[in-house]
Amino acid sequence: MRRETHPELAIEPHIALHYREADFFYVNPTNEHLYKRIALGFKKAIRNGSFNLLFYGYYADYIDKVNMGERTIIYLENPFIAKNASVEDPELWFQLDVYERLKRETAGTFQLDDVIAVP
């Protein structure tokens, strides 16, 4: 939405709403090998930190632009989230403290080489 189109609208500068929504990869149900390889790849990327670097690096400009660290975050429950979404695993969800730590550790580059050695 552009400011020129709707000048009466503004982004509230002090509050952010946190509403979980899951994304999924789907593979052909007959290709169990592909499913297992993708699942293994995600688990390895989460374990070695490369998933967070990719995720937070991709969204860094947006997070910084809205001054997320200066906002009061209101956490909302999503009663419609998929039943198979791993809502109890914090590593699969946005965490401002993780973003801020990675930004410090990588000097804002979010490059893999700055934090971990990937074989």
N, C-alpha and C positions, 0 to 999 in steps of 0.2 A: 504494500500500500504506500503510495507516494504522498508526501506532504502537500504537493501542489494539488492533488486530486481531493484530499480531505484535510484542509488546513485546521479544521475544528478538532481533529483527533491529536492526541499526544501520548507519548510513552511515559507512564508513571515512573519517576526517577528513583524512588526509594524502596519499592517492593517488587519482588519477583514471585511468581507462582510456579511451584514445582509439581508437575503432573506426570507421573510415569506412563510411558507408552513404549511398548516393545516392538522391535523389528525382528523379523525372522528370515532365514534362508530356507527355501524350499527346494528339495530335490525329488526326482522321480522315486516313488516308493520302492521300485524294483532295484534301485541302485544303492544298496546298503553300503558298499565299499566307499562311494563318494560321500555319503552321509558321515561315515566314520572318519574319513580323512579331513573333512571340513570341521567336524567337532574337535578332533585332535589338534588341528591347526589353531582354532580359537583358544583352546585350553592352553596350548604352548604360548601363544601370543599374550594371553592374560598373565600367565605365570612369569614370563620373562620381561614384561613391562611394555612390549612393543605395541600392544593393543591400545593402552592408555596414551602412548605417545602419538599414535596415529589419530585416535579419536579426539583428544584434547588439542592436538596440533591443527586438525581440520577446523575445529570450532573456536580456536583461540581469538581470532579477530572479533567474532560475534560476542564472546564472553567479555572481552575487554571493552568493546564499544558500548555495551550497556552497563559497564561498571558493576558487574555481578558481585564483586567482593564488598561493595559498599551498600548492598541492598539487604533488606530483611526478607528472608526466603520463607514463604508460607508453603508448607508441604500439604498437598491434597491427595487423598486416596482416589484411586481409579477403580471403581467397582466393575468396570468392563474390561479390565486388562485380561489378556489371554491366560487361561488356567495353567498353561505350561510355561509361563514366563517365570524366571527365577527371581522373584521379588525379594527373597531373603539374602541373596548374594550381593553385597554392596559393590563388588568389583565390576558388576555388569551395569551399573547405573552412574549417572553424573554425580561427581563429588567435588565440590568447590575446593576443598583442602588438597585433594590430589592434584587438581589443575594448578593451583598456586605453587605446590611443591615442585611439580615438573617444570613449570615456567622458570622458577628460580634455578633449578638444577641444570637446565639447558640454556639459560640466559635468553629464554623466549624463542629458541629455534625449534624445539620439539624434535630434534634429530636423534635418531637411534644411537649414533656414535657418541653422543654427548653423555649418555647415561648407562647404556648396556652394550655388551659385546654380543652380537647375534651370530651364531655359527653358520 
